[in-house]
Amino acid sequence: MPKILLFICVYIFISPFAAAIETENAESNFDLLLNHTNYGVADGLSQDTVTAIVEDKEGYVWVGTINGLNRFDGNEFKQFYAGDDGKSLPSSFIRNLLIDDNGTLLVGTDKGLVEFNEETESFHPNSISAQIGEQAIWSISKQGNEILIGLNNRFLSYDSLSKKLSIEFKSDKLKEIKNIIKFKKILH
């Protein structure tokens, strides 16, 4: 009897390993090869720490970093930085990016919100930038026609088509609002 018990124990112990070896050699119908290319500072990216990525209607990929905004055309990067000329970013620390319903790039920085003007390749405040001031933009999201912006201790909602503020809520109990979800007309 002890030999049979030993055989059963060995069988139970080894059989999972045999199954694992068998599946490693088996051909899979789910093999998927993903081609990718890594880009860094040496390739023209302004900084390696990426904070946000969006693609616009022209096919440009916009990459926000902690030191500048980058526009990638598939071949090379063009960098945008903060400046005092009234046409640059308010800060080079890009926190969030969003393309609104009009195709406009909204850029949330740690010193406010601006829009990108494609024709002049410059940045300017939008209709609610004055209400935000130089506050850090912790989140920007779009749900339906609404743009939801999370700040420190408050959030704003405005209609992306009319550009008018629809909701503003402030509470000292709120900190760094990093995500806003609207479900059944209630903001969470």
Backbone bond lengths (Angstrom), bond angles and torsions (degrees), N, CA, C in turn:
res aa  C-N    CA-C-N  psi(-1)  N-CA   C-N-CA  omega(-1)  CA-C   N-CA-C  phi
1 M - - - 1.453 - - 1.524 112.43 -
2 P 1.337 119.97 -38.13 1.456 119.10 -179.36 1.531 112.89 -61.68
3 K 1.355 118.74 -31.27 1.458 119.65 179.62 1.534 111.06 -67.09
4 I 1.301 115.72 -38.78 1.471 120.00 179.26 1.521 109.22 -66.93
5 L 1.305 119.06 -42.12 1.462 123.20 178.52 1.536 110.37 -62.19
6 L 1.348 116.15 -42.44 1.451 120.71 176.73 1.534 110.44 -62.53
7 F 1.312 117.75 -43.56 1.462 122.34 179.17 1.528 110.76 -61.38
8 I 1.320 118.60 -42.97 1.471 122.51 179.45 1.528 110.63 -64.53
9 C 1.315 117.44 -43.46 1.466 121.25 179.46 1.524 111.16 -63.08
10 V 1.339 117.03 -44.91 1.455 121.28 178.93 1.536 109.40 -63.40
11 Y 1.299 117.45 -42.44 1.469 121.94 -179.93 1.533 110.51 -61.84
12 I 1.306 116.61 -46.75 1.469 120.82 179.97 1.529 110.45 -64.05
13 F 1.309 117.90 -37.48 1.449 121.96 -178.84 1.540 112.02 -72.41
14 I 1.305 118.99 -40.13 1.463 123.04 -174.13 1.528 113.12 -86.91
15 S 1.298 119.93 -28.22 1.469 121.83 -173.40 1.538 113.75 -60.00
16 P 1.314 121.23 -38.61 1.467 118.33 176.84 1.533 112.98 -62.67
17 F 1.349 116.71 -36.82 1.454 120.15 178.69 1.519 111.46 -67.49
18 A 1.309 116.74 -37.88 1.460 120.48 178.14 1.529 110.27 -64.77
19 A 1.316 117.66 -38.62 1.464 121.19 178.14 1.530 110.39 -67.02
20 A 1.331 117.13 -38.46 1.462 120.76 178.82 1.524 110.79 -65.27
21 I 1.303 117.51 -41.97 1.462 121.56 177.98 1.520 109.68 -63.84
22 E 1.308 116.35 -40.41 1.456 120.77 -178.84 1.531 111.40 -64.37
23 T 1.346 117.97 -40.83 1.460 120.02 -178.88 1.518 112.17 -73.76
24 E 1.338 118.72 -27.10 1.457 120.31 177.65 1.523 110.99 -64.89
25 N 1.307 116.71 -37.30 1.459 120.73 -177.64 1.524 112.49 -86.13
26 A 1.332 117.32 -13.45 1.459 120.57 -177.76 1.528 109.62 -72.46
27 E 1.307 116.37 145.53 1.454 121.75 178.53 1.522 108.99 -77.57
28 S 1.319 116.95 136.48 1.458 121.27 -177.94 1.522 110.05 -105.40
29 N 1.315 115.80 141.65 1.459 121.13 174.75 1.524 111.26 -84.76
30 F 1.333 117.50 -2.79 1.456 121.61 -174.98 1.522 112.94 -109.68
31 D 1.337 117.78 17.75 1.452 119.68 177.46 1.519 109.35 -64.64
32 L 1.321 116.13 130.57 1.449 121.61 -177.83 1.518 107.68 -138.72
33 L 1.290 116.14 124.24 1.451 121.26 179.10 1.517 108.49 -102.12
34 L 1.316 116.48 119.33 1.459 121.86 179.03 1.523 108.61 -105.29
35 N 1.305 115.60 119.46 1.455 119.95 175.64 1.517 108.82 -87.37
36 H 1.305 116.70 135.51 1.458 120.43 178.13 1.529 109.42 -148.84
37 T 1.302 114.71 159.84 1.453 121.41 176.18 1.521 107.38 -131.63
38 N 1.297 116.41 132.40 1.457 121.19 175.86 1.514 109.55 -89.91
39 Y 1.327 116.84 137.27 1.452 122.18 177.00 1.512 109.04 -120.89
40 G 1.305 115.44 145.36 1.457 121.00 179.31 1.516 110.84 -144.10
41 V 1.302 115.72 -165.56 1.458 122.17 -178.36 1.528 110.43 -60.05
42 A 1.311 118.04 -38.90 1.469 121.66 -179.71 1.531 111.63 -62.94
43 D 1.342 116.88 -23.76 1.461 121.64 -179.87 1.528 112.95 -92.96
44 G 1.332 117.55 -1.77 1.461 121.11 177.55 1.518 114.74 113.93
45 L 1.318 118.22 -4.09 1.468 121.30 176.31 1.526 107.92 -69.77
46 S 1.331 117.06 137.38 1.468 120.37 -174.27 1.523 113.21 -67.46
47 Q 1.319 117.15 -26.56 1.463 121.77 -178.32 1.516 108.06 -162.56
48 D 1.321 118.48 151.64 1.466 122.28 -177.08 1.525 114.52 -79.92
49 T 1.323 118.19 -19.10 1.460 120.50 -178.37 1.520 109.23 -88.36
50 V 1.334 116.15 102.88 1.460 122.91 -177.17 1.521 109.31 -89.15
51 T 1.340 116.27 132.73 1.468 121.45 -179.04 1.523 113.07 -109.92
52 A 1.350 117.08 -23.62 1.474 119.94 -177.95 1.526 109.59 -160.83
53 I 1.349 115.23 149.02 1.467 121.32 177.68 1.521 108.65 -141.13
54 V 1.349 117.39 132.98 1.468 122.38 172.25 1.529 108.51 -142.44
55 E 1.333 115.75 159.89 1.456 121.26 174.27 1.517 108.30 -118.64
56 D 1.332 116.83 131.64 1.461 119.94 -179.14 1.524 111.60 -90.96
57 K 1.335 116.66 179.10 1.460 121.67 -175.35 1.525 112.78 -68.38
58 E 1.324 117.08 -19.38 1.471 121.99 177.88 1.522 112.26 -84.43
59 G 1.337 116.11 -8.59 1.459 120.28 -179.27 1.512 114.37 94.97
60 Y 1.335 117.25 -0.26 1.455 119.78 175.69 1.523 109.22 -70.92
61 V 1.319 116.17 141.61 1.458 121.61 173.47 1.524 106.82 -102.49
62 W 1.324 115.01 121.45 1.465 122.00 179.59 1.523 107.90 -98.54
63 V 1.324 115.49 128.45 1.462 121.67 -177.19 1.522 108.21 -122.88
64 G 1.332 116.00 115.14 1.460 121.27 176.30 1.514 109.70 -90.70
65 T 1.315 116.40 138.32 1.464 121.33 177.77 1.526 108.79 -130.90
66 I 1.319 115.80 179.85 1.459 118.93 177.18 1.527 111.68 -79.76
67 N 1.341 116.42 -1.66 1.466 120.25 175.29 1.525 110.54 -142.57
68 G 1.319 116.84 61.11 1.457 120.71 173.31 1.514 114.71 120.51
69 L 1.330 113.57 163.18 1.466 122.92 176.98 1.519 107.36 -108.70
70 N 1.325 116.48 137.44 1.454 122.23 -176.36 1.515 110.14 -123.53
71 R 1.333 116.31 136.37 1.458 121.56 174.98 1.530 106.93 -112.27
72 F 1.331 115.57 121.96 1.461 121.15 -177.19 1.512 109.20 -110.26
73 D 1.336 116.73 126.53 1.464 121.58 -178.50 1.527 112.68 -99.87
74 G 1.301 117.57 7.81 1.462 122.34 -177.68 1.510 111.79 103.07
75 N 1.328 116.48 -17.68 1.460 121.08 179.38 1.518 113.16 -121.69
76 E 1.348 115.93 -43.43 1.452 119.00 -177.38 1.530 111.58 -145.54
77 F 1.313 114.70 162.56 1.458 122.23 -179.90 1.527 110.18 -99.22
78 K 1.321 115.19 143.81 1.462 121.46 167.59 1.523 105.67 -116.80
79 Q 1.323 116.76 128.98 1.461 121.02 -176.38 1.526 111.48 -99.82
80 F 1.336 114.09 146.49 1.462 122.29 174.95 1.522 106.96 -127.86
81 Y 1.334 115.82 134.25 1.460 121.61 -177.61 1.530 110.50 -128.54
82 A 1.326 115.03 171.62 1.463 121.51 176.48 1.524 109.94 -71.05
83 G 1.325 115.08 149.83 1.458 121.41 177.30 1.514 109.90 -160.82
84 D 1.319 116.29 169.33 1.461 121.98 -177.97 1.529 112.71 -102.10
85 D 1.314 118.19 16.68 1.464 121.36 -174.99 1.531 113.93 -89.19
86 G 1.312 118.48 -0.13 1.462 121.61 -179.43 1.518 113.80 79.29
87 K 1.316 117.46 -1.36 1.462 122.05 179.01 1.527 112.46 -119.61
88 S 1.316 115.70 -3.18 1.461 121.38 -177.38 1.521 110.73 -102.20
89 L 1.286 115.30 177.65 1.465 121.19 175.87 1.525 110.24 -66.19
90 P 1.345 117.91 148.61 1.465 119.11 176.33 1.534 112.24 -71.36
91 S 1.330 116.53 -23.45 1.457 122.75 178.67 1.527 107.86 -154.21
92 S 1.311 116.74 150.29 1.464 120.62 177.24 1.524 112.26 -84.06
93 F 1.321 117.74 -8.29 1.469 121.66 177.46 1.526 107.61 -83.91
94 I 1.326 116.56 100.18 1.459 122.41 -178.91 1.525 108.60 -88.36
95 R 1.311 115.71 122.40 1.462 120.27 -179.49 1.527 112.31 -97.70
96 N 1.342 117.21 -41.18 1.460 121.32 -175.05 1.514 111.21 -147.67
97 L 1.326 115.14 152.21 1.455 122.38 175.70 1.522 108.40 -133.73
98 L 1.342 115.91 146.45 1.459 120.69 177.53 1.522 108.74 -154.19
99 I 1.323 116.66 140.14 1.460 122.06 171.42 1.522 106.14 -100.74
100 D 1.341 117.75 120.72 1.469 119.90 -178.01 1.532 110.99 -83.54
101 D 1.338 116.87 -177.56 1.468 122.18 -177.26 1.522 113.03 -63.58
102 N 1.312 117.27 -22.79 1.467 121.64 178.09 1.526 111.97 -86.39
103 G 1.336 117.04 -2.27 1.462 121.17 -177.87 1.507 113.20 84.70
104 T 1.323 117.43 11.13 1.461 122.48 -178.43 1.522 110.15 -85.49
105 L 1.321 115.70 134.54 1.460 121.28 176.53 1.522 109.11 -80.96
106 L 1.339 116.67 120.53 1.465 122.28 173.77 1.524 107.57 -100.35
107 V 1.321 115.69 132.13 1.458 121.30 -177.16 1.515 108.57 -119.56
108 G 1.328 116.28 116.48 1.456 122.24 175.71 1.516 109.34 -97.39
109 T 1.322 115.82 122.72 1.469 120.76 -179.71 1.526 108.87 -115.93
110 D 1.311 116.10 -177.85 1.465 118.10 175.45 1.525 111.54 -82.23
111 K 1.354 117.34 5.72 1.466 121.89 175.22 1.520 111.40 -133.97
112 G 1.322 117.88 36.12 1.451 120.35 173.99 1.516 114.90 118.15
113 L 1.347 113.60 -173.07 1.457 123.05 -174.24 1.527 110.01 -119.25
114 V 1.335 117.33 136.54 1.460 122.91 175.66 1.525 109.90 -138.74
115 E 1.345 114.76 163.39 1.460 122.18 174.77 1.528 108.44 -112.08
116 F 1.336 115.14 152.84 1.453 120.11 176.10 1.516 109.32 -97.09
117 N 1.335 116.63 129.99 1.452 122.83 176.20 1.527 107.43 -97.26
118 E 1.343 116.54 113.10 1.466 121.45 -175.79 1.525 112.64 -63.92
119 E 1.321 116.93 -38.05 1.470 120.51 -175.91 1.527 112.30 -66.69
120 T 1.315 116.45 -44.46 1.471 120.24 -177.49 1.525 112.35 -96.77
121 E 1.336 116.54 -6.23 1.466 122.64 -175.45 1.531 110.58 50.38
122 S 1.334 113.64 49.37 1.463 119.55 179.64 1.528 108.91 -135.45
123 F 1.307 114.81 170.02 1.465 121.97 -178.27 1.521 109.37 -114.10
124 H 1.334 115.21 143.56 1.462 119.32 177.39 1.524 108.85 -147.95
125 P 1.331 117.32 155.05 1.469 120.44 177.67 1.529 110.05 -63.89
126 N 1.326 116.13 149.22 1.468 118.75 174.18 1.523 109.48 -99.65
127 S 1.321 117.30 -169.97 1.464 121.90 -172.13 1.530 114.18 -64.07
128 I 1.315 118.35 -23.53 1.478 117.84 179.91 1.526 112.96 -110.62
129 S 1.309 117.62 3.82 1.467 120.45 179.78 1.525 112.24 -58.84
130 A 1.330 117.27 -34.86 1.468 120.69 -179.97 1.531 110.97 -64.45
131 Q 1.337 116.90 -35.74 1.470 119.56 179.24 1.530 111.77 -72.82
132 I 1.315 116.69 -22.30 1.464 121.04 178.68 1.520 110.31 -86.25
133 G 1.331 116.20 -36.83 1.462 120.19 -177.70 1.518 111.20 68.71
134 E 1.315 115.89 -138.95 1.464 120.91 -179.69 1.518 112.39 -101.40
135 Q 1.323 116.95 28.56 1.462 120.55 177.74 1.519 111.02 -75.68
136 A 1.311 115.74 150.23 1.465 121.54 176.27 1.524 109.65 -68.60
137 I 1.313 116.20 136.09 1.461 122.29 176.84 1.524 107.19 -91.51
138 W 1.318 117.40 106.70 1.463 121.27 -177.78 1.516 112.18 -83.14
139 S 1.331 117.47 -27.69 1.467 119.13 178.16 1.526 110.36 -157.33
140 I 1.327 114.40 147.53 1.463 122.13 170.99 1.515 105.94 -136.21
141 S 1.323 116.05 128.17 1.460 119.55 176.40 1.516 109.10 -144.14
142 K 1.322 114.99 162.76 1.454 120.48 -178.41 1.514 108.05 -126.64
143 Q 1.316 115.51 130.35 1.465 121.65 174.84 1.516 107.33 -136.01
144 G 1.320 115.03 111.59 1.455 119.14 -174.47 1.511 109.40 66.43
145 N 1.323 116.25 -129.69 1.467 120.81 178.01 1.515 112.69 -91.23
146 E 1.320 117.31 0.88 1.456 120.21 -175.69 1.515 112.66 -96.30
147 I 1.319 114.71 138.39 1.463 122.03 170.66 1.532 105.64 -103.70
148 L 1.315 116.53 123.58 1.462 122.80 -178.59 1.524 108.42 -107.77
149 I 1.325 115.76 126.54 1.459 121.09 -176.29 1.519 109.06 -122.30
150 G 1.322 115.55 123.22 1.461 121.98 177.89 1.514 110.69 -99.15
151 L 1.313 115.86 128.70 1.456 122.85 179.92 1.526 108.21 -120.26
152 N 1.311 116.99 -168.30 1.454 120.90 174.34 1.535 107.63 -87.50
153 N 1.291 118.25 117.00 1.460 126.40 179.01 1.528 115.16 75.59
154 R 1.329 118.77 4.49 1.463 119.49 177.79 1.526 111.41 -161.69
155 F 1.327 114.44 163.13 1.456 119.96 173.02 1.509 109.91 -138.80
156 L 1.334 114.64 154.62 1.459 122.76 -178.75 1.515 109.04 -125.35
157 S 1.320 115.27 151.99 1.451 121.69 172.99 1.518 107.12 -134.79
158 Y 1.336 115.82 131.93 1.461 118.20 176.01 1.519 110.02 -140.21
159 D 1.319 115.03 154.42 1.457 122.08 -178.80 1.527 108.38 -75.81
160 S 1.319 116.67 126.47 1.468 120.28 -175.89 1.523 112.67 -72.24
161 L 1.327 117.86 -21.69 1.465 120.04 179.93 1.523 111.75 -86.96
162 S 1.340 116.75 -47.13 1.467 119.80 -179.04 1.529 112.41 -86.38
163 K 1.327 116.95 -16.52 1.474 122.92 -178.96 1.527 112.53 63.92
164 K 1.340 116.64 26.52 1.467 120.82 179.83 1.517 110.36 -106.29
165 L 1.340 114.86 141.14 1.449 122.37 179.06 1.524 110.07 -68.10
166 S 1.342 116.86 130.71 1.459 119.60 179.84 1.526 112.10 -112.09
167 I 1.319 117.64 -31.80 1.471 120.86 -179.76 1.521 108.90 -141.64
168 E 1.325 114.85 137.73 1.464 120.89 169.77 1.517 106.96 -138.30
169 F 1.318 116.32 125.75 1.459 121.09 -178.97 1.518 108.33 -131.31
170 K 1.338 115.29 132.90 1.455 120.63 -179.84 1.519 109.82 -132.15
171 S 1.328 115.82 137.96 1.462 121.43 176.51 1.521 108.66 -156.25
172 D 1.323 115.78 135.06 1.464 119.64 177.27 1.522 112.03 -69.69
173 K 1.325 117.03 -13.45 1.466 120.58 176.64 1.526 111.73 -75.17
174 L 1.327 116.20 -20.52 1.467 120.65 179.28 1.525 109.46 -87.90
175 K 1.289 115.36 142.15 1.466 122.17 174.43 1.515 107.13 -128.10
176 E 1.275 119.31 158.12 1.453 126.66 171.38 1.534 113.94 13.73
177 I 1.310 117.36 82.04 1.464 122.33 -176.67 1.523 108.61 -77.23
178 K 1.328 115.65 105.43 1.455 121.22 -172.62 1.519 114.35 -98.57
179 N 1.328 117.67 -7.41 1.457 120.35 177.72 1.520 108.95 -159.37
180 I 1.328 116.33 134.67 1.465 122.02 177.51 1.517 107.07 -127.73
181 I 1.315 115.52 130.29 1.458 121.59 179.13 1.512 108.59 -125.45
182 K 1.310 115.99 133.09 1.453 120.42 176.01 1.526 107.72 -106.54
183 F 1.332 115.49 120.34 1.449 122.08 -179.28 1.510 108.84 -132.26
184 K 1.329 116.51 120.59 1.469 122.85 -178.16 1.529 111.65 53.27
185 K 1.333 116.04 46.89 1.466 125.40 177.75 1.515 114.07 65.76
186 I 1.334 116.76 14.27 1.471 121.35 177.53 1.521 107.95 -116.19
187 L 1.326 116.18 131.22 1.468 121.31 178.01 1.512 109.67 -86.70
188 H 1.313 115.45 135.25 1.480 122.00 178.69 1.494 109.44 -122.84
